[in-house]
Amino acid sequence: MPAQEPAQNVTADIDEFVLVRRSRDGDMDAFAELVRRYQSHIRACLAVRLDNRYEAEDLAQETFITAFRKMGDFDIARP
């Protein structure tokens, strides 16, 4: 029996404006892609500012939770 191929990430090539719009509409895969794209950068910035990796991880998680809760308030007009 052949091995199954891993599921492709269908959101990987999508523009962030589209991802935010889809997230606002309840698309959890789109929000997960936004988190995937930005979590490392946000954690790294926070770690430098806080000088504490564990606090940075907690605050990064809180940042995404807040973003998810406030997603309906995002202005997604293109520049």
Wavefront OBJ file of the C-alpha trace (Angstrom):
o trace
v 0.000 0.000 0.000
v 1.552 3.365 -1.016
v 2.205 6.001 1.623
v -0.222 8.870 1.684
v 1.074 12.249 0.656
v 0.816 14.967 3.314
v -2.019 17.416 2.818
v -0.943 20.491 0.918
v -1.286 23.843 2.581
v -3.738 25.499 0.202
v -3.338 28.869 1.922
v 0.459 29.105 1.602
v 0.410 31.109 -1.641
v -2.468 33.399 -0.734
v -2.026 37.141 -0.238
v -2.292 38.278 3.403
v -5.215 40.598 2.619
v -7.169 37.603 1.374
v -6.162 35.622 4.459
v -7.410 38.381 6.763
v -10.680 38.627 4.840
v -11.142 34.860 5.018
v -10.250 34.863 8.714
v -12.894 37.515 9.340
v -15.358 35.179 7.629
v -14.465 32.330 9.991
v -11.886 30.435 7.909
v -9.664 28.895 10.585
v -7.170 27.610 7.998
v -6.625 31.185 6.818
v -6.021 32.377 10.388
v -3.663 29.458 11.009
v -1.691 30.515 7.942
v -1.398 34.076 9.273
v -0.109 32.680 12.568
v 2.340 30.421 10.731
v 3.668 33.345 8.707
v 4.151 35.771 11.561
v 4.639 33.837 14.803
v 8.423 33.456 14.558
v 8.973 37.125 13.813
v 6.665 38.300 16.588
v 8.255 35.909 19.095
v 11.750 37.022 18.111
v 10.905 40.723 18.417
v 9.311 40.166 21.808
v 12.200 38.034 23.035
v 14.660 40.831 22.274
v 12.474 43.453 23.951
v 11.660 41.350 27.006
v 14.968 39.496 27.260
v 12.975 36.449 28.302
v 12.076 33.731 25.810
v 9.270 32.251 27.910
v 7.539 35.588 28.467
v 7.938 36.308 24.748
v 6.238 33.025 23.843
v 3.353 33.764 26.223
v 2.925 37.297 24.930
v 3.109 36.154 21.299
v 0.340 33.646 21.991
v -1.735 36.372 23.662
v -1.113 38.595 20.642
v -2.630 36.021 18.297
v -5.547 35.344 20.636
v -6.296 39.066 20.720
v -5.932 39.325 16.945
v -8.379 36.452 16.520
v -10.901 38.050 18.880
v -10.580 41.445 17.153
v -10.490 40.087 13.598
v -13.881 41.641 12.837
v -12.459 45.093 13.586
v -9.554 44.811 11.111
v -9.566 47.302 8.239
v -8.566 45.188 5.279
v -8.495 47.886 2.622
v -5.544 47.398 0.331
v -2.912 50.165 0.375
l 1 2 3 4 5 6 7 8 9 10 11 12 13 14 15 16 17 18 19 20 21 22 23 24 25 26 27 28 29 30 31 32 33 34 35 36 37 38 39 40 41 42 43 44 45 46 47 48 49 50 51 52 53 54 55 56 57 58 59 60 61 62 63 64 65 66 67 68 69 70 71 72 73 74 75 76 77 78 79
